[in-house]
């Protein structure tokens, strides 16, 4: 079984699609009944960390920029996969080819550009999204990350449920609890960043659906700044304060909590496990997620989560956190207060969160994906 995989996002490990293709390929290569993998990527792209067993097939585009990306997705990738003997093409993000002589499996992580008006982009972006949606209707199978995304895909792309397969993502094994007495990484992190013994943590983007301004307002309303418990915010800050990507610092100053809100900026992957472990709770009030990997990383690290009801977060967080209505600031403030002040609640969520997180693994993701390949090829 020879599988061609579009590896266009391999060189972007900070993106969700980049993380997905890297983790999936590495774990597919470890299966006992492993498929033969071909990674199709633009020539001169460095595929660092790719398994030695995977063949790299260079793709040539005679254009630059967005046009080159479209030509690779729609023409070069399916053509070269077939030329090199692939039995099936897997596109691990929302851009399958409209025409392919090979069976096509496409992973659609979410339908954010179709569902949220603020994310529809320019006329060119909307045309690209419409093309991708039409092409997806011709794919043999759709993989998606959650039951919530599956419902969106079935409804908005008008696809039958039997062509959509939910295969959950997972947290890496580096995200795990460590006894405080043995946690040298956390001690070093606290020293380097001047972090206290406990803090609340947000880690992620700053676009509007993430609802970071609402988190700041709820934090101020809960009075946690006065109680001396800082809110630590990780992630590359917006280059400009705009309605689409609001900078949290001006609002923190306006609310009078600027001394309690710590903006760390970009956080290296190697620092994330300890950063999660040191937090009293992880706050993730996002309005929409196709999966939501940060909450699962927090749970796997032994840190309870406060998140919003809706989209996929109920599936990801499970019994390991407090889930609140998306637009209810009072409920968010109350959840933050409870998870800080109630030690028995915190301990219970910690235990339940670790049990829930243990249900997710990249080994299972790879195994289920390989099973789907076999099913798409007739067993």
C-alpha positions, 0 to 999 in steps of 0.5 A: 500500500503506497500512500502519497501525502501532500507535505506542503505544510511540513515546513510550517510546524507552528501551524495546526496543519504542519503539526498534524502532517508531521505527527501523523507521518512519523507515527504512520512510519512506526506501525507494524503494518506500515504503509509505504509513504511518499512525501510530496513537497515543493523542491528545495523544501527541507523536510527535517525530521521526516522518517528515513523510510519515507520517500520524498518526491519533489514538486516543481511549480513554474509560478511563485506565491499563491498561484504556485501553491494552487498549482501544486495542490491541484496539478503537480501533487496528484500527477506526481503521486500517480507517476511514482506509483502511489495507490492513494493520495492523502491531502492533510488540509482543506485543499484536495485536487478537483481532478485525480486519477487516484483515490483521494482522502482529505483531512478537513480540520474545520470549516472556519472560512465558511462558517465565521464571516470575519474569516472569509477573507478577500475575494480571492480567498473566498474563491479558493475556499469555494473551490476547495469545498467543491473539490472536497465533495469529490474526495473518496473520504473525509477525515476530520478531528471531532464530531462537531466538525463532522456535523459541520462538514456534513451540513455545509458541504452536503456530504453523507455521514458515511463518507466522513470519518472522525479521527481524533488528534492527540498531545505529544508524550512530552505533555505529562505530569511531573512531581513538583520535587522532580520538575527541574524544567519548571523551576528553570522556567519560573526563574527565566521568566520570573513566574510565581508558584501559581498562575492562570495560563492562556496559550494560543492565537489572538484572533477574535474567535479566541476571545482573549479580550473576554478572558481579560474582562472575566479575569478582572471581574473575578478579582484575581489580579487583586488576589495576586494570581497573575494571568500569563499569556503566551503566543506571538502578539499581534503586530497591530491592535486591530478588531480582528487581532486585538492586542491584549495589552491596551485592554489590560491597561484600560481595565487596570490589570496591566501589572497582573497580566504577563505577556510572554510572546512566542513560546518555544515548543520545548517550553510548553510542557513545563509552562502548562504544568506550572499553571493552576488552570488553563483558560481557553474561551475560544468560540470555535475550534475544529479540535483544540489541541492546547486544552488537550495538552494542558489536560495531559500535563495535569492542568484543569481547563476552563473552556467554552461550550460549543464546537469541539471543546466539549469533546476535547476537555470532557470531564477535565474542566469547567465548560461555560456558555460562550457569551457569558462573562459572569460564568467565565469569571465564576469558573476562574474563581472556583478553579482557583479557590476550590482545592477539592474541585481542582484535584477532581478535575486534575484526576478526571482530566488525566483519565480523559486525556489518556484516551487520545494518542497519536498511535491510535490516530495513525492506526485509524488513518491507515485502516481508512487507507485500506478501506478506501482501497477496498480492504 
